[in-house]
Amino acid sequence: MSLNVESLGDGYASLHISNVTISDRGTYMCTVIYNAESKEKEISLKVFAKPLLSIQSMKVQTNTENTLTCKATGFFPPDILITWYRKGEVLRNHIMGKPQLYKDGMYQVNSTMTIIPTKDDQNQIFSCKVQHDSLQEPLQKDFQLFYEDIETSSNVVTVVCIILMLIIAVGIGIFCWRQKYRKKDIGVFPVMDIEGPTKLIAGKETSLYCKATNCPENTSVTWLEKRGGQVYEIPESHGGDKEEEERLMDTQYGVISCIEGSNYTSLLKFRPSVTNHKDVTFICRYSCGEEKKEKTFHCRTIYAKPQLVQPISRSLIVSGVLKYLVTLENFYPRDITIRWTQGIGEPQEALSSTETFRDISDGTYNVYSEVTIPEELLKDPEFRVRMSWEHESLDTPGYKNLSIRDS
């Protein structure tokens, strides 16, 4: 990163960034100071990385289930859409995994398609198409299936069939025996509603609890995230595994499950953000054999608390009149109430203020609130100006007291 010093004299302040990476994204501020005046300008830099597309395992066998995998790697941001086609027609029965974050800041994801190919599919064109913000046009990979020759003698086929029939017979016998002696354990297992906070606060660690009772031994639980019509599976974490803990440092979620007798409790931990979790639905799915039960938790609104980060700005706009400017940053939703009062002791008199809102790239808002006050009032050391704000994310109003000592 370098600044073009030679062009400064001509009024051009150019910042050159070479070998741009994901970490270079963000908001840059250019400040120009000339004599006693200064000007500032913020520039938001967005960084995109185009996905690379590849098809895994194109070899198939006819009249049996085969899995095709389309892999997208090296892309940013993580939102991506993968669609499968056969002869130009959209295929629906595919599953897309959750994009995985790597140390270089890039993401990769797999989409799998299960098909039962026939001889009619031999000359068909299959396609995997990717849509991503980094692409002006969708990226598409076309391919044809490769059929493996299966030359098996009739004797081998006969032996295999006999072995399979024996295995099936033994399996049926074991199943019937277990049904007889464990019938009471296969009853309906009730799943409780997901327990979670009534208000989700951005950046605050949040836990969702999902509990089922009277569970058979082979019960399993899976957490899923539904975002924009896509459903992603959330991997489970395992307490005490250092490698697992390090891996989870790069992910948004942690899942911990606990079994006590026939009760099964699963915990999902995450830190909400307006960008990642607004209108997201979490699904807790309990499975036992063919039976599945689900409960959902919908994140309708993520609340972000107003932040008073920048120092209070005070300036003399005309002779005898001072202007105070306060900035509240990164809050959501947009509705916020700001009040200014002035007086000696407890402020009583209300002041008229002007608010200017600004949309931030992460989906939150900033507000700039300013008032004007006669300078002579501030000569009294007991004179105070108070700014207070109310927002849905706050349990109690925030406030800031100002006096002659504040600059």
KEMI-842801 format. One record per atom (N, C-alpha, C, O, CB): x, z, y. Coordinates in steps of 0.1 Angstrom, whole numbers, plus 5000, padded with zeros to 4 digits. Glycine has a CB too. Layout:
KEMI-842801
XZY;...
***
This chain:
KEMI-842801
500950004988;500050005000;500950005012;501850095014;499050125000;500749905021;501649895033;500849855045;499849785044;502749805030;501349895057;500649855070;501549755077;502749765077;500549985079;500849645082;501549545089;501849585103;501049575112;500749405089;503049635105;503449695118;503649585128;503349615140;504749775116;504149475125;504449365134;503149315142;503249285153;505049245127;502049325135;500749275142;500049385150;499049355156;499849225132;500549505150;499949615158;499849585173;498849615179;500649745155;500949525178;501049495192;499949395196;499549385208;502349435196;499449305187;498449205190;497049265187;496049195189;498649085181;496949395184;495649455181;495149435167;493949465165;494649395191;496049395158;495549385144;496249495136;497449505136;495949245139;495449575129;495949675120;495549645106;494449685101;495449825124;496449565099;496049525085;496749605075;497949635076;496549375084;495949655065;496449735054;496549655042;495449605038;495649865052;497749635036;497849555024;497949645012;498849725011;499149465025;497049615002;497049684989;497449584978;496649494976;495749754986;498549604972;499049524961;498749584948;498649704946;500549484962;498549494938;498249544924;497049644924;497249764920;499449614918;495949604929;494749694931;494349754917;494249674907;493549624937;494049884917;493549944905;492250014908;491850024920;494650054899;491550074898;490350144900;490450254909;489550294917;489750184886;491650324909;491850444917;491950414932;491850504940;493150514913;492050284936;492150244950;490750234956;490650224969;492850104951;489650244948;488350224955;488050354963;488550464960;487250204944;487250334973;486850454981;486650404995;486550284998;487850564980;486550505004;486350475019;487650495026;488250605025;485250565024;488050395034;489250405042;488850415056;487850355061;490150275039;489650495064;489350505078;490450455087;491650495084;489050655081;490150375096;491150325106;490950395119;489850385125;491050165107;491950455124;491850525137;492750465147;493950455144;492150675135;492250425158;493050365169;493050455181;492050495186;492550215173;494250495186;494350585197;495150505208;496250455206;495150715193;494450495220;495050425231;494850515243;493750545247;494450285233;496050555250;495950655260;495150775256;495550845246;495350595273;494050815263;493350935259;492150895250;491350985246;492851005271;491950775247;490750735240;491150705225;492250665222;490050605246;490150725216;490350695202;489050635197;487950665201;490750815194;489250545187;488150475180;488450485165;489550485161;487950325185;487350505158;487450505143;486450405137;485450375142;487150655138;486950355125;486050265117;486350295102;487450295098;486350115121;485250315095;485350335081;485050195073;484150125077;484350435076;485850175063;485650055055;485650095040;486450165035;486849955057;484550055034;484350095020;484949985011;484549865012;482850115016;485850025002;486449934992;485849954978;486050054972;488049954992;485249844973;484749844960;485649764951;486149664955;483249794959;485949814939;486849754930;486049714917;485349804911;488049844926;486249594913;485549544901;486549494891;487649444895;484549434904;486249514878;487149454868;486249374858;485249424853;487949574860;486649254856;485849164847;486049194833;487149224828;486249014850;484949194825;485049224811;485649104803;485448984807;483649254805;486349134792;486849034783;485949044770;485549154766;488349064779;485548934765;484548924755;485148874742;485948784742;483348834759;484848944730;485348894717;484248924707;483449014708;486648964714;484248844696;483348854685;484048904673;485048844669;482548724682;483649014667;484249064655;483449024643;482249014643;484349224656;484149004632;483548984618;482448884618;481348914617;483049114613;482948754619;481948644619;481648594604;480848504602;482448524627;482348654594;482148614580;480848684575;480748804577;483348654572;480048614569;478748664564;478448624550;479148524545;477548624573;477548684543;477048644530;475548624531;474848694538;477348754519;475048514525;473648484526;472748584519;473148644509;473448344520;471548594524;470448674518;470848814517;470248884508;470148614505;471648864525;471949014525;472249054540;472548964548;473149044516;472149184543;472349224556;473749214560;474649264553;471849374558;474049164572;475349154578;475349204592;474349184599;475949004577;476449264596;476549314610;477549234618;478749224614;476949464609;477049184629;477949114639;478249204650;477349284655;477248984643;479449204655;479849294666;480349204678;481249124676;480949394662;479849234690;480349174702;480949284711;480349384714;479149104710;482249264714;483049364721;483349324735;483949214737;484249404713;483049404745;483449384759;484449494763;484149614761;482149384768;485549454768;486649544772;487149524786;486949414792;487849534762;487749624791;488449614804;487549594816;487949524825;489449514803;486349654817;485449624828;485249754836;485349864831;484149564823;484749734848;484449834858;483549774869;483849664873;485649904864;482449844873;481949974869;481249974855;481249864849;480850024879;480850084849;480350094835;479050024832;478849984821;480250234831;478250004842;476949934840;477149794835;477749714842;476049944852;476549754823;476749624817;475549594809;474949684803;478149624809;475249464807;474149424799;474649314789;475249214793;472949374808;474349334776;474749244766;473549194759;472649274755;475749314755;473449064758;472248994751;472748894741;473748824743;471448924762;472048894729;472348804718;471348694718;470148704721;472348884705;471848574714;471048454713;471348384700;472448384694;471248354725;470348314694;470548224683;469748094687;468548084688;469948284670;470547984688;470047854692;469247864705;468247804707;469047804681;469847954714;469247964728;468148064729;467648084740;468747834732;467648114717;466548214717;467148354717;468048384710;465548184706;466448444725;466948584725;466648654712;465548644707;466248654737;467648724707;467548814695;467348954700;468049004709;468748804686;466349024694;466049164699;466649274691;466949384697;464549174699;466849254678;467249374670;468749394671;469549384661;466949344655;469249434683;470649474684;470749614690;469849654697;471449364693;471849674688;472149814693;473349804702;474449764697;472249914682;473249864714;474449874723;474950014724;474150104726;474049814737;476150034721;476750164723;476950214737;476650134746;478150174716;477350334739;477650384753;479050344757;479950354749;477450544753;479150284769;480450244774;481450364773;481150474778;480450194788;482650344768;483650444766;484750424777;485250314780;484350434752;485050534784;486050534795;487450564789;487650654781;485750644805;488450474793;489850494789;490650544801;490250544812;490350364784;491950584798;492750654808;493050564820;493350614831;494050694801;493050424818;493350334829;492050324838;492150244848;493750204824;490950394835;489750384844;488850274839;487750254845;490150364858;489250184830;488350074825;487450124814;487650234808;489249964820;486450044811;485450074801;485449974790;485849854792;484050094807;485050004778;484749914768;483549954760;483150074760;485949894758;482849854754;481549884747;481349784736;481749674737;480349884757;480649824726;480349734714;478849724714;478049814716;480849794701;478349594711;476949574708;476949514694;477649414691;476349474719;476049564685;476049524671;474649454668;473649504673;476249634661;474749354660;473549274656;473449274641;474449234635;473549134663;472349314635;472149304621;471249184618;470149174623;471549434615;471749094609;470948974605;471048954590;471949004583;471548854612;470048884585;470148834571;470148684571;469148624571;468848894563;471448624571;471548484573;471048404560;471248454549;472948454576;470548284563;470148194553;471048064554;471748054564;468648164553;470847974545;471647854546;471247774558;472047694564;471347764534;470047794563;469547724576;470347764588;470447694598;468047744578;470947884587;471747934598;473147884599;473947914608;471748084598;473647804589;475047764588;475447684600;476647704605;475247684576;474647604605;475047514617;474447564630;474547494640;474647374614;473847684630;473247734642;474347794651;475347844647;472247844639;474147784664;475047834674;474447974678;473347984683;475147744687;475348084676;474948214680;475748244693;476848184695;475348324669;475248324702;475848354715;475748504718;474748564715;475248264726;476848554724;476748684730;477048664745;478048614749;477848774723;476048714753;476148694768;476248824775;475548924771;474948614773;477148834784;477448964792;477148944806;477548844812;478849014790;476349034812;476049034827;476749154833;476549274828;474549034830;477449134843;478249244850;478449214864;478449104868;479649274842;478549324873;478649304887;479849234891;479949174902;478649444894;480949234882;482149164886;482049014884;482948934888;483249214877;481048964877;480848824874;479948754883;478748804885;480448814859;480348634888;479448554896;478348494887;477148474891;480148444904;478748454875;477848404865;478048484852;479148524849;478048254863;477048494843;477148564831;478248504822;478448384822;475848564823;479048584815;480048544806;479448534792;478748624787;481248644805;479648414785;479048384772;480048344762;480948264765;477948284774;479948394750;480848354739;479948294728;479048364722;481648484733;480148164725;479448094714;480248094701;481448084702;479047954719;479548104690;480248104677;479248054666;478048064668;480848234674;479848014655;479047984643;479548084632;480648134632;479347844638;478648104623;478848194611;479748134601;479648014598;477548244605;480648204595;481448164584;480948224571;480848344570;482948194586;480548134561;479948184549;480948204538;481748114535;478848094545;480948324532;481948344521;481348294508;480148304506;482148494520;482248224500;481748174487;481748284477;482748364476;482748064482;480648304471;480448414461;480348344447;479348294443;479248494464;481448344440;481548284426;481648394416;482748444413;482648184425;480548444411;480548554401;479948504388;478848444388;479848674407;480648534377;480148494364;478848564361;478648684366;481148514353;478048514353;476748574349;476948704342;476148794343;475948474340;478048714334;478348844327;478648954336;478149064335;479548824317;479448924347;479749024357;478449064364;478249184367;480748974367;477648974367;476349004374;475549094365;474849184370;475648874378;475449064353;474649144343;475149284343;474349374343;474649084329;476449304342;477049434341;476749514354;476349634353;478549424339;476949444365;476649514378;475249554379;474949664384;477049414390;474349464374;472849504375;472549624366;471749714370;472049384371;473149624354;472949744345;473449874352;472749974351;473649714332;474649864357;475149984364;474350034375;474050144377;476649954369;473849934383;472949964395;471650034390;471150124396;472649844403;471049974379;469850034374;470050174369;469150264371;469349944362;471250204362;471550334358;471650434369;471150544369;472750334349;472350384380;472550474392;471250504398;470950614402;473450404402;470350404399;469050424405;468250524397;467550604402;468250284406;468250504383;467550594375;467950734376;467150834377;467650554360;469250754376;469850894378;469450944392;469051064393;471350894377;469450864402;469150904415;467650944416;467351044422;469350794425;466750874409;465350904409;465151034402;464351124407;464550794403;465851054391;465751184384;466151304392;465451404393;466551184371;467251294399;467751404408;466751424419;466451544422;469151374413;466251314425;465351334436;464051404431;463551494438;464951194442;463551364420;462251434415;462551574412;461651664415;461751364402;463751614407;464051754404;464151834417;463551944417;465351764396;464751774427;464851844439;463551864446;463251964452;465851774449;462651754445;461351764450;460551874444;459751944451;460551634449;460751894431;459951994424;460352134428;459452224430;460151984409;461652164429;462152294432;462352324447;462552444450;463352324425;462252224455;462552254469;461452194478;461652164490;463852194473;460252184472;459152114480;458752194492;458452134502;457952114471;458852324491;458552404503;459452384515;459152414526;458452554499;460752334512;461752314523;461552184530;462152164540;463152324517;460652094525;460551964531;459251964540;458751854543;460551854521;458752074544;457652074552;457952024566;459051994569;457052214553;456952024574;457051974588;457952074596;457752194595;455751964595;458952024603;459852104611;459452084626;459751974631;461352074608;458952184632;458552174646;459752164656;460652244654;457552284651;459652074666;460652064676;460052114689;459052064694;461251914677;460752204696;460252254709;460652164720;461552074719;460952394711;459852174731;460252104743;461652134748;462052244746;459152124754;462252034754;463652054759;463552154771;462752134780;464251924763;464452254770;464452354781;465652314791;466752284786;464752494776;465352314803;466252274813;465852324827;464752374829;466552124814;466752314837;466352364850;465252274857;465152164854;467652364860;464452344865;463352274872;463952184883;463252084887;462352364878;465152214888;465752134899;467252104895;467952194892;465652204912;467551974894;468951934891;469751914903;469351844912;468951804882;470851994904;471751994916;472951914913;473651944903;472052134921;473351814921;474551734919;475751814919;475951904927;474651624930;476651794909;477851864907;477851994901;478852054898;478451874921;476652054899;476452184892;476252164877;475452094873;475252264899;477152234869;477052224855;475652264850;475152364854;478052314848;475052174842;473652184838;473652184823;474352104816;472752074844;472752264817;472552274802;471152244799;470152294805;473052404797;470952154789;469652124783;469652174768;470552154761;469251974783;468552254765;468452314751;467352244744;466252224749;468252464752;467652204731;466652144722;466652224709;467752234703;466851994720;465552274705;465452364693;464452324683;463352284687;465252514697;464752324670;463852294659;463852414649;464952474648;464152164652;462752444643;462652554634;462252504620;461652394619;461752664639;462452584610;462052554596;462652414592;462052334586;460552544595;463952394595;464652274592;465252274578;465852374574;465752244602;465052164570;465752144557;467252134560;467752124571;465252024550;468052144549;469452144550;470052014555;471052014562;470152174536;469451904552;469951774556;469451734570;469451614573;469651674546;469051824578;468551784592;469751754601;470751834600;467651904598;469651654609;470651624619;470051604633;468851574633;471451494615;470851614643;470251604657;471151504664;472451504663;470251734664;470551424673;471251324681;470751324695;469551334697;471151184675;471651324705;471251314719;471351174723;472451104720;472051414728;470451114731;470450984736;470150984751;469551074756;469450894728;470750884757;470550864772;469850724774;470350624770;471850874780;468650734780;467950604783;468150574798;467650654807;466450614779;468750464801;469050424815;468750274817;469350194810;470550454819;467750244826;467550104829;467150024817;467449904816;468650044835;466350084808;465850004796;466850004784;466449964773;465649864800;468150054787;469150064776;469150204771;469050294779;470550014781;469450214758;469550354752;470950364746;471350284738;468450374740;471650474750;472950504745;473050634738;472350724741;473950504758;473850634727;473950754719;475150834726;476150784729;474350724704;474850974727;475851064733;476551134721;475951194713;475151164742;477951114720;478651174709;478651324710;478651384720;480151124708;478751394698;478751534697;480151584698;481151524692;478151584684;480351694705;481751764706;481851874696;480751924691;481951824721;483051904692;483252014682;484152114688;485352094692;483951954670;483652244689;484352354695;485652374688;485752374676;483552474696;486752404696;488052444691;488952334688;490152354685;487752524678;488552214689;489352094686;490052054699;489351994708;488551974680;491352074701;491952044713;491951894717;491751854728;493452084713;492151804707;492151664709;490751624714;490551544723;492551584697;489651684708;488351654712;488051694726;487451624734;487351714703;488551814730;488351864744;489051774754;488451754764;488952014745;490251724750;490951634760;490151504761;490151444772;492351604755;489551454750;488851334751;487551354760;487251264767;488351284737;486951464759;485751494766;486051504781;485051494789;485051614761;487351524785;487651534799;487351404806;487051394818;489151564801;487351284798;487051154804;485651114802;485351004806;487951054797;484751204797;483351164795;482451254804;482951354809;482951174780;481151214804;480251284813;479551404805;479151494812;479151194818;479551404792;478751494785;479451574774;480551534770;477651414778;478951684771;479351764760;478151814752;477251864757;480251884764;478251794738;477151824730;477651934719;478651904712;476551704722;476952044718;477252144709;476052184701;475052214707;477952274716;476052184688;474952224680;475252344671;476352364667;474552104670;474252424669;474352554662;473252564652;472052544655;474452674672;473552604639;472552624629;472552774625;473652834622;472852544616;471452834626;471252974622;470052984612;468852974616;470953074634;470352994599;469352994589;468652854589;469352754587;468253104592;467352854591;466652724591;466352684606;465652584608;465252734584;466952754616;466752714630;467952634634;469152664631;466652834639;467652524642;468752424646;468652414661;467552374666;468552284639;469652454668;469652444683;470852354687;471952364683;469852584689;470452264696;471552174702;471552184717;470452194724;471252024698;472752184722;472952204737;473652084743;474652034737;473752334740;473152024754;473751914761;474151964774;473352014782;472751794762;475551954777;476051994790;476551874798;477151784793;477252094788;476251874811;476751764820;476651814834;475951914838;475851634818;477251744843;477151764858;476451644864;476951534864;478651784864;475151674869;474351564874;475051504886;475751564894;472951614878;474751374888;475151304901;474051204904;473351154895;476551224899;473851174917;472751084921;472950944915;472050884911;472751084937;474250904915;474550764910;474250754895;473650654891;475950734913;474650854887;474550834873;473350884866;473050844855;475750904867;472550974873;471451034865;470051024871;469151074865;471851184864;469950964883;468650954889;467750864880;468250754877;468650894903;466550904876;465650834868;466150814854;465650724847;465350704874;467150884849;467650884835;466750974827;466351084831;469150924835;466450934814;465751014805;466651054793;467250964787;464450934800;466751184790;467551224779;466551244767;465451294769;468251364782;466951204755;466151214743;466951294733;468051274730;465851074737;466251404728;466751484717;466051444704;464851464703;466551634720;466751394694;466151334682;466551414670;467751414667;466451184681;465651474663;465951544650;465551454639;464451394639;465151684649;466351444629;466151354617;466251434604;467251514603;467051234618;465351404595;465451454582;464951354572;463651334571;464651594580;465851284565;465351174557;464751064565;465351014575;464351224546;463551024562;462850924570;462050974582;461650904590;461950844561;461951104582;461151164593;462051194605;463151244604;460551304588;461551154617;462251174629;461351224640;460151194640;462851034635;461851324648;461051384658;461851384671;463051414671;460551524655;461151354682;461951344695;461251424706;460051444706;462051194699;462051474715;461551534728;462351474739;463551434737;461751694727;461751454751;462451394762;462551484774;461651574776;461751264766;463551454782;463651524795;464051424806;465051354805;464851644794;463151404815;463351304825;463851354838;463351454844;461951234828;464951294843;465651334855;465051254867;465551154871;467151314855;463851304872;463251224882;464051224895;464151114902;461851284885;464551334899;465251344912;466451434910;466351544904;464351404923;467651384915;468851474915;469051514930;469051434939;470051394910;469151644932;469251704945;470751724948;471451784940;468451834947;471251674960;472551694964;472551774977;471851734987;473351554966;473351884977;473251974989;474051915001;475051854999;473852114985;473551935013;474251885025;475551965026;475552085024;473351905038;476651895030;477951955031;478451945046;478451835052;478951885022;478852065051;479352065065;480852065063;481552175062;478852195073;481551945063;482951935060;483751915072;484751985075;483151825050;483351825081;484151785093;483951895103;482951965104;483651655098;484951915112;484852015122;483851975133;483551855134;486252035129;483252075140;482252045150;482951975162;484052015166;481652185155;482351865166;482851785177;482151835190;480951835191;482651635175;483051865201;482451895214;483151815224;484451805224;482652045217;482451745233;483051665243;482251665256;481051695256;483151515238;482951645267;482351635280;481951495283;482751405285;483351695291;480651465284;480151325285;480051295300;480351185304;478851305278;479551385308;479451365322;479851505329;479851605322;478051315327;480051505341;480451625348;479351735346;478151715350;480651595363;479751845340;478951955338;478051955326;477152045324;478051975350;478151845317;477251835305;478151815293;479051725293;476351715307;477951905283;478751905271;477851845260;476651865259;479252045267;478551775250;477851715239;478451785226;479651775224;477851565238;477551835218;477951885205;477551785194;476351735194;477352025202;478451755185;478051665174;478451725160;479651765158;478851525175;477451735151;477651795138;477251695128;476251625129;476851935137;478151685117;477851595106;477551665093;478351755089;479051495104;476451635087;476151685074;476251575064;475651465066;474651755073;476951595053;477351485044;476851495030;476551605025;478851475044;476651385024;476451365009;475251445004;475451524994;477651405002;474051435010;472951505005;471851405000;471951285003;472251585016;470951444992;469951364986;468751464982;469051574977;470451284974;467551424984;467051304991;467251305006;467851395011;465551284988;466751195012;467051175026;466351275036;466951305046;466651035030;465151325032;464451415041;465251545044;465551615035;463051445035;465451575056;466151695060;465651735074;465351645083;467751675061;465451865076;465051915089;466151985096;466752075091;463852015087;466451945109;467552005116;466952065129;466152005136;468651895120;467352185132;466952255144;468152305152;469052365146;465952375141;468052295165;469052355174;468352455183;467252425188;469752245183;468952565185;468452665195;469652725203;470752715199;467752785187;469252785215;470352835223;469852965230;468652995231;470752735235;470753055234;470353175240;471453285239;472553255233;469053225235;471153395245;472053515244;471553605234;470353645234;472353585258;472353655225;471853735214;471253645203;471953545199;470753835218;470153675198;469453585188;468853465196;468053485204;468353665181;469353345192;468853225199;467253215199;466653235189;469453095194;466753175210;465253175212;464753035216;463852985211;464753275221;465452975225;465052845231;465452725223;466552715219;465552825246;464452645219;464752525211;465352415219;465052395231;463352475205;466252335213;466952225220;466452095213;466152095202;468452235219;466451995221;466051855216;467351795211;468351795218;465351775227;467251735199;468451675193;468151535189;467051495188;468951755181;469251455186;469151325182;469851315168;471051355167;469751225192;469151255158;469751245145;469951095141;469051015144;468951315134;471151065136;471450925131;471750935116;472651015112;472550865139;471150865108;471350865093;472250745089;472250645095;470050865085;472950775078;473850665073;473750675057;473950775051;475350685077;473550555051;473550545037;474950545031;475850465037;472750415032;475250625021;476550625015;476550545001;475450544995;477050775012;477650494997;477650404986;477350474973;476850404963;479050344984;477450604972;477150674960;475650714959;475250784950;477950804958;474850664968;473350684968;472950804977;471750834978;472950714954;473950884982;473550994991;473550955005;473650835009;474551104989;473351055015;473151025029;474051115037;474351225033;471651035033;474451065049;475051145059;474051145071;473351055074;476451095063;474151255079;473351265091;474251315102;474951415100;472051345090;474151255114;474851295126;473851345136;473051275141;475751175132;473951475139;473051545149;473851585161;474851645160;472351665142;473251545173;473951585185;472951635196;471751595196;474651455191;473451725204;472651785215;473551785227;474751785227;472151925212;472951795239;473651815252;473251945258;472151985257;473351695262;474252015264;474052145269;474852155282;475952115283;474652255259;474152215293;474952235305;476152325303;476052425297;473952305316;477252275309;478552345306;478552495312;479152575307;479752275312;477752515323;477752645329;477252755320;477552865322;477052635342;476252715311;475752815302;476752875293;476652995289;474552755294;477752795289;478752845280;479752935286;480652995279;479452725274;479752955299;480653045306;480453195302;481353275302;480553025321;479153225298;478853355293;479353365279;478853295270;477253385294;480253465276;480853475263;479853515252;480053495240;481953575263;478653565256;477653605247;476653495244;475753505235;476853725252;476753385251;475853265249;476153205235;477353175232;476053165261;475153175228;475353115215;474452985213;473352985219;474953215204;474952895206;474152785201;474052785186;475152795180;474752645207;472952765181;472752765166;472152635161;471152585167;471952885161;472852585151;472252465144;471852515130;472652575123;473252345144;470652485125;470252515112;469552395105;469052305112;469252635112;469652395092;469052275085;468352325072;468852425065;470152175081;467252255069;466552285057;466452165048;466252055053;465052335060;466652175035;466652065026;466152115012;466352225009;468152005025;465552015005;464952054992;466052114982;465652184973;464351934986;467252074984;468352124975;468752274978;469352334969;469552034976;468252324989;468752464993;467652564991;466452534994;469152465008;468052684986;467052794984;466752854998;465652905000;467552894974;467852865006;467652915020;468252825030;469152745026;468353065021;467752815042;468352725052;469852755054;470252865054;467552735065;470552645057;471952655061;472052665077;471152615083;472852545056;473052725082;473152735097;474652745101;475552775093;472352855102;474852715114;476152725120;475952775134;475252715142;476952595120;476652885138;476652945151;477852885159;478952885154;476653095151;477552845172;478652795180;478652875193;477652925198;478352645183;479952885198;480152955211;481152885219;481652775215;480453105208;481552945230;482552885239;483952875232;484752785236;482752965252;484152955221;485452945214;485452835204;486552795200;485653075207;484352765201;484352655192;484752525200;484252505211;482952635185;485552445194;485952325201;485552205193;485852095197;487552315203;
***
